[in-house]
Amino acid sequence: MRLDYFIATSTELSRKQAKQAISRGEITVNDQPCKSANTRLAGNERVARNGVPLVLPGERYLMMNKPAGVVSATTDSDHPTALDLLPADITRNLHIAGRLDADTTGLLLLTTDGQWSHRITSPRTDCPKTYRVTLNEPLPDSAAKELEQGVLLHNDPKPTRPARIKTLEERIIELTISEGRYHQVKRMMAAVGNHVEALHRIRIGQIELDTALKPGEYRELTCQEKGSLD
């Protein structure tokens, strides 16, 4: 890790301010002054600013019940974002692991741990995501079988991976997929002649949306939840 990134992550300073602090001689590494912002740290160095030891904050792992109308982004000039729903003091370095469309609600995972989120989003890991899908009309058995075998999406030459279907009500199904293609669920239903009226994610891997969370609310993941995706 570069020294300036370490300083910016472990303090309230921006990356630019961290570089300025380094150039002013405020930073020591292993008790020795260091004025090179691109100094590489192995991870076991003692870093201090004006004599005060600095440590990296622990990684954060959150779940949110995303409401409709909120975009899965860190910043957006036109719409409220998931990070806008969080206290400003915990959003530093947070990113979203597995985005949802603006009109899709439900389970959203946010973390500072890039490797952990990669295990959720990488096509190679085959991490299942489960949605409650409200349809325009009932899903015939024949259409469910198509989805369970994999369907071709519009303008996409490769069929989807097999899905799992569970009928909950006449027009409500539970759909589990292990991919994250653009608007995938909506396109899958269109491919079998149906239309999604509402989409709500309820599970990622073994992490289920906490039903006690109201739309817009969040909580830290438990160690067991976090570890289930390690």
QUIZI-V66955 format. One record per backbone hydrogen bond with DSSP energy under -0.5 kcal/mol. CO is the residue of the C=O (numbers start at 0). NH is the residue of the N-H. Records with the same first field share a line. If there is no record, write none. Layout:
CO = NH / NH
This chain:
0 = 40
1 = 5
2 = 6
3 = 7
4 = 8
5 = 9
6 = 10
13 = 17
14 = 18
15 = 19
16 = 20
17 = 21
18 = 22
19 = 23
20 = 25
21 = 24
25 = 49
26 = 33
27 = 47
28 = 31
31 = 28
34 = 36
35 = 38
36 = 3
38 = 2
44 = 46
45 = 29 / 30
46 = 53
47 = 27
48 = 51
50 = 52
51 = 48
59 = 111 / 112
60 = 220
61 = 109
62 = 218
63 = 65 / 107
64 = 215
65 = 105
66 = 69
70 = 72 / 81
72 = 82
79 = 70
80 = 83 / 84
81 = 84
82 = 85
86 = 89
87 = 90
90 = 93
94 = 110
95 = 97
96 = 108
99 = 71
100 = 103
101 = 68 / 69
104 = 200
105 = 65
107 = 63
108 = 96
109 = 61
110 = 94
111 = 113
112 = 116
113 = 117
114 = 118
115 = 119
116 = 119 / 120
117 = 121
121 = 124 / 125
122 = 125
125 = 127
127 = 204
128 = 176
129 = 201 / 202
130 = 132 / 174
131 = 133 / 199
132 = 134 / 172
133 = 196 / 197
137 = 139
139 = 143
140 = 144
141 = 145
142 = 146
143 = 147
144 = 148
145 = 148 / 149
146 = 162
150 = 159
152 = 155
163 = 175
165 = 173
168 = 171
169 = 138
170 = 134
171 = 167 / 168
172 = 132 / 174
173 = 165
174 = 130
175 = 163
176 = 128
180 = 183
182 = 186
183 = 187
184 = 188
185 = 189
186 = 190
187 = 191
188 = 191 / 193
189 = 192
194 = 135
197 = 133
198 = 104
199 = 131
200 = 106
201 = 208
202 = 129
203 = 206
205 = 207
206 = 203
209 = 212
211 = 213
213 = 216
216 = 64
218 = 62
221 = 225
222 = 226
223 = 227
225 = 228
226 = 229
